[in-house]
Amino acid sequence: MLNLREYAETPVLLADYLPWACMVAPGVVLNKDGSFQTTFRYRGPDLESSTEEELVSVMARVNNVLRR
């Protein structure tokens, strides 16, 4: 666990409020409390070039997921 109190007594910068300390591998973050966090990259469909029927279909799927 990283002890950051020796560097700053009161939080001043945005980095003082963020939970992560450093990147230990691609997609793996070490948090300040010693825990690990992993991230995933997702790229959804291109909605700018979609037709109206495709947009209705995508919104129906999103609404179905959020409703559950």
C-alpha positions as CSV (number, residue, x, y, z in Angstrom):
1,M,0.0,0.0,0.0
2,L,1.3,3.5,-0.9
3,N,1.5,6.0,1.9
4,L,0.9,9.4,0.3
5,R,0.5,11.4,3.5
6,E,4.1,12.3,3.5
7,Y,3.7,14.2,0.2
8,A,0.6,16.3,0.9
9,E,-1.4,16.8,4.1
10,T,-4.5,18.2,2.5
11,P,-5.7,17.3,-1.0
12,V,-4.9,20.1,-3.4
13,L,-4.9,18.7,-6.9
14,L,-7.3,16.4,-8.8
15,A,-4.7,13.6,-8.5
16,D,-5.1,13.7,-4.7
17,Y,-8.8,12.8,-5.1
18,L,-8.4,10.0,-7.7
19,P,-8.1,6.4,-6.4
20,W,-5.4,5.2,-8.8
21,A,-1.7,5.4,-8.2
22,C,0.0,4.0,-11.4
23,M,-0.3,1.7,-14.4
24,V,1.4,-1.6,-13.7
25,A,0.6,-3.3,-17.1
26,P,-1.5,-2.4,-20.1
27,G,-5.1,-2.2,-18.8
28,V,-4.1,-2.8,-15.2
29,V,-4.1,0.0,-12.6
30,L,-2.7,-0.1,-9.1
31,N,-5.0,1.9,-6.7
32,K,-3.7,3.9,-3.8
33,D,-5.2,1.4,-1.3
34,G,-3.2,-1.5,-2.8
35,S,-6.1,-3.0,-4.9
36,F,-6.0,-3.6,-8.6
37,Q,-8.4,-2.3,-11.2
38,T,-8.7,-3.5,-14.8
39,T,-10.2,-1.7,-17.7
40,F,-11.8,-2.8,-20.9
41,R,-12.2,-0.9,-24.2
42,Y,-15.5,-1.2,-26.0
43,R,-16.3,0.5,-29.3
44,G,-20.0,0.5,-30.1
45,P,-21.6,0.8,-33.5
46,D,-21.3,4.0,-35.6
47,L,-24.6,5.7,-35.0
48,E,-23.9,8.7,-37.2
49,S,-24.2,6.7,-40.4
50,S,-27.0,4.5,-39.2
51,T,-30.5,4.5,-40.7
52,E,-33.5,5.4,-38.7
53,E,-34.5,1.7,-38.4
54,E,-31.1,0.8,-37.1
55,L,-31.3,3.6,-34.5
56,V,-34.7,2.4,-33.3
57,S,-33.3,-1.1,-33.0
58,V,-30.3,0.1,-31.0
59,M,-32.4,2.2,-28.7
60,A,-34.8,-0.7,-28.1
61,R,-31.9,-2.9,-27.0
62,V,-30.5,-0.2,-24.7
63,N,-33.9,0.4,-23.2
64,N,-34.3,-3.3,-22.6
65,V,-31.0,-3.6,-20.8
66,L,-31.7,-0.5,-18.6
67,R,-35.2,-1.6,-17.8
68,R,-33.8,-4.9,-16.2
